[in-house]
Amino acid sequence: METGKKEIIRKCQGCAKTADREDFIKITLNNGKLYINPTSKILGRSLYVCKNAQCIKNLIKKKRIAGALKFKNFEEIQTVEAELLKLV
């Protein structure tokens, strides 16, 4: 029997692992500003990354934030990357 709750699967931009969205850190672009969005309350174009240092480092090294979100404000990207590194 179904409980009516749909499982929401997302993919990590650091390692390409798929899992439920609660297993990831969400980064959202909304009105030209980047947010680390743990509650998913901010709507907009988003990407997900695993909650571990290696995936976050891969995300930064491969410049996935700029590519996945189609965002070119590199100063703001660097700020969010620094905040991500503090989370792990």
N, C-alpha and C positions, 0 to 999 in steps of 0.2 A: 504494500500500500504506500502511496505517496503521501508525504506530509504537507505537500503544497509549497514547500520551500525549495527554490531552485538553487543549485550549487553554482557559484560564480567562479569560474576558473580563469586565472590570469597567468601571464608569462613574465618571468624575470628578464630584464634587459641586460643583466650582468652575466647570467649563465644559461639562459633559455629554459630553465626548469619551469614546469607548469604546476600550479597548486591553487588552493583556495585563496582568495584575495586577503584574508586575515593573516596569512603567512608572510606578507610583503609590506614594504614601506611604499606608500603611494606619493608620487610627485605630480602636482597638477599645475597646468598653465591656465590662468584665468585673467582675462583683461590685461594681457601683457605683463603679468607678474607671476613668478614661480612660488609655489607653496609646497612645503612638506605637509602632507594631508593625511594624518593618521586616522581621522574619523570618517573620511570620505564625504564630508559635508560640503566641501567646496567642489562645485561642478566645473568642468572644463576638460580640455585635452590632458590625458594623464599617461603616466608610465609607472611600472612597478619594478621594485628591486628587492631581492632577498635581504633579510635582516642579518647579514654577515659581512665582515670586512672585505673578504675577497670579491664578492659580487659588487660591492660598492666601488672598490678599486677598479674592477673591470669596466663598470659603467663610466667612470671618470676617464680612464685610459682610452677607451674607444669612443669617447665623446658622444655617448648615446643620448644624453639629455637634449642636446642641440638637434640631433637627427630625428629622434622619435617625436619630439614635441614641435619640430620645425620652428625653433626659437633661436635667435641669433644674438641676444644680449649676453655676451660672454662674461661680463662682470657679475651679473646676477646669477649666472650658472655657477661661477666659481664660489659665490657666497653659499648657494644651496649645497654644493659639493662639500664645502668645509663643514656645514651643519650636519650633513649625512655622516661624515667621518667621525664626528663627535658622538653620534648615536650608537656606534658599535665599539 
